[in-house]
Amino acid sequence: MSTRKAKRKFKKVTFKLSYKEYDFLQKCIRLEKTTANKLIKKYLRLGFEELKPRVKEWENQKQPENQLELFDFDTKPEQSSMLADQEFTYPLEKDK
């Protein structure tokens, strides 16, 4: 029997670097004796490890989709006057 590895799907990410950033990246590649892809992935992993606690905290604070909504922000509120609805308002004075 042959043991085949499961195929993994990857996403392509592209970004632009300035000339100074690209030059520095090339120096780092030569220093580490590796490829650009491996160097970038290595330091991304290190950065993700630092962010992991913050991401977990953020996920714990997310509200579930079936959360009760108390306010409907899509509708325009209707303005009303408390005094207009009451009978104790002062009558208008007509022709003195």
C-alpha positions as CSV (number, residue, x, y, z in Angstrom):
1,M,0.0,0.0,0.0
2,S,1.1,3.5,-0.8
3,T,0.9,6.1,1.8
4,R,-0.2,9.3,0.2
5,K,-0.2,12.6,2.0
6,A,-3.5,14.5,2.0
7,K,-3.6,17.4,-0.4
8,R,-3.6,20.7,1.2
9,K,-5.1,23.8,-0.3
10,F,-3.2,27.0,-0.1
11,K,-4.2,30.6,-0.6
12,K,-2.1,33.0,-2.6
13,V,-1.1,36.3,-0.9
14,T,0.6,39.1,-2.7
15,F,1.9,42.4,-1.4
16,K,4.2,45.2,-2.5
17,L,7.5,46.2,-0.9
18,S,9.4,49.4,-1.3
19,Y,12.9,49.1,-2.8
20,K,14.5,49.5,0.7
21,E,12.2,46.8,2.1
22,Y,13.0,44.4,-0.7
23,D,16.7,45.1,-0.4
24,F,16.5,44.4,3.3
25,L,14.5,41.2,2.7
26,Q,17.2,40.0,0.3
27,K,19.9,40.6,2.9
28,C,17.9,38.6,5.5
29,I,17.5,35.8,3.0
30,R,21.2,35.6,2.5
31,L,21.9,35.8,6.2
32,E,19.4,33.0,7.0
33,K,20.4,31.0,3.9
34,T,16.8,30.3,3.0
35,T,14.2,31.3,0.4
36,A,12.0,34.4,0.6
37,N,8.9,32.3,1.1
38,K,10.3,30.3,4.0
39,L,11.6,33.4,5.7
40,I,8.3,35.3,5.4
41,K,6.3,32.3,6.7
42,K,8.7,31.8,9.6
43,Y,8.3,35.3,10.8
44,L,4.5,35.3,10.2
45,R,4.2,32.3,12.4
46,L,6.2,34.1,15.2
47,G,3.9,37.1,14.8
48,F,0.8,34.9,14.9
49,E,1.9,33.3,18.1
50,E,2.2,36.8,19.7
51,L,-1.3,37.7,18.5
52,K,-3.0,34.4,19.5
53,P,-4.0,35.5,23.1
54,R,-5.6,38.7,21.7
55,V,-7.5,36.8,19.0
56,K,-8.8,34.3,21.6
57,E,-10.0,37.1,23.8
58,W,-11.7,38.8,20.8
59,E,-13.5,35.5,19.9
60,N,-14.7,35.0,23.4
61,Q,-16.3,38.5,23.3
62,K,-18.2,37.9,20.0
63,Q,-22.0,37.7,20.4
64,P,-23.8,34.7,19.0
65,E,-26.0,35.3,15.9
66,N,-29.2,34.4,17.8
67,Q,-28.6,37.1,20.4
68,L,-31.7,39.2,21.3
69,E,-31.6,42.6,19.7
70,L,-33.1,45.3,21.9
71,F,-32.7,48.2,19.5
72,D,-33.5,48.3,15.8
73,F,-31.0,50.7,14.3
74,D,-32.4,50.3,10.7
75,T,-35.6,52.2,11.4
76,K,-35.9,55.9,11.9
77,P,-37.2,56.8,15.3
78,E,-40.5,58.6,15.5
79,Q,-40.3,61.8,17.6
80,S,-43.2,62.6,19.9
81,S,-44.0,65.2,22.4
82,M,-45.0,64.2,26.0
83,L,-47.0,67.3,26.4
84,A,-49.0,66.9,23.2
85,D,-50.4,63.7,24.5
86,Q,-51.6,65.1,27.8
87,E,-54.8,67.0,28.6
88,F,-53.3,69.3,31.2
89,T,-51.7,71.7,28.7
90,Y,-52.6,75.3,28.9
91,P,-55.4,76.5,26.6
92,L,-54.5,79.0,23.9
93,E,-55.7,82.5,24.6
94,K,-57.8,83.8,21.8
95,D,-58.5,87.5,21.2
96,K,-58.0,89.4,24.4
